[in-house]
Amino acid sequence: MRGKKYGLTDCDDSPQSLMDIPFVGPKMAKSFYAIGIKSVSDLKGKNPEELYFRICEERGVPVDRCVLYVCRSAVYFAETEYPNPQKSKWWYWKDKERT
C-alpha cells in the first residue's frame, strides 16, 4: 500500500485508505487522521468547512485555502457512489458558483 511508504500505516488500516481519495496525499491524510478522520467513510456527512477549521486549529496556524477545497472534494468523494471525475478534482470546489 502506498501509505506505508510515507509512514501512514495507521491510515491504511481501513479497507479504503484516505489516500484513495483523488488529490489526498500523505500530508493531507495525516491532517485528516489528526482530526479523527481515519477512513473515507468517516468523511460522510461531515461539513468540509468545519474540517478545514479543525485542521487549522490542529496545526495552530491558518492553512492554505486549497486545503478547504480538498476537504470539499473529499466529502463529495466519500458521499458519492460514482463520483464525477471533474468533481473529484480539488479545484472544482474553489469558491465560486457551482452548477
Residue pairs with C-beta under 8 A, 6 or more apart in sequence:
1 12
1 17
2 17
2 19
3 9
3 11
3 12
3 17
3 18
3 19
3 26
3 29
4 12
6 26
6 29
7 26
8 17
8 18
8 19
8 26
8 29
8 30
8 33
10 33
10 38
11 17
11 18
11 19
11 29
11 30
11 32
11 33
11 38
13 38
13 39
14 38
14 39
14 40
14 41
15 39
16 39
16 40
16 41
17 29
17 39
17 40
18 24
18 28
18 29
18 32
18 33
18 37
18 38
18 39
18 40
18 74
19 25
19 26
19 29
20 40
21 40
21 73
21 74
21 77
21 78
22 73
22 77
22 88
22 89
22 90
23 70
23 73
23 88
23 89
23 90
24 32
24 70
24 74
28 67
28 70
31 55
31 58
31 59
31 67
32 38
32 42
32 43
32 51
32 55
32 74
34 55
34 58
35 51
35 54
35 55
35 58
36 42
37 43
37 46
37 51
40 74
40 77
40 78
41 78
42 78
43 51
43 74
43 75
43 77
43 78
43 79
44 75
44 78
44 79
45 79
46 75
47 75
48 68
48 71
48 72
48 74
48 75
48 93
49 68
49 71
51 71
51 75
52 63
52 67
52 68
52 71
55 63
55 67
55 71
56 62
56 63
65 95
66 90
68 93
69 90
69 91
69 93
69 94
70 90
70 93
72 90
72 93
73 87
73 88
73 89
73 90
73 92
73 93
76 83
76 87
76 88
76 93
77 83
77 88
80 87
86 92
87 93
92 98
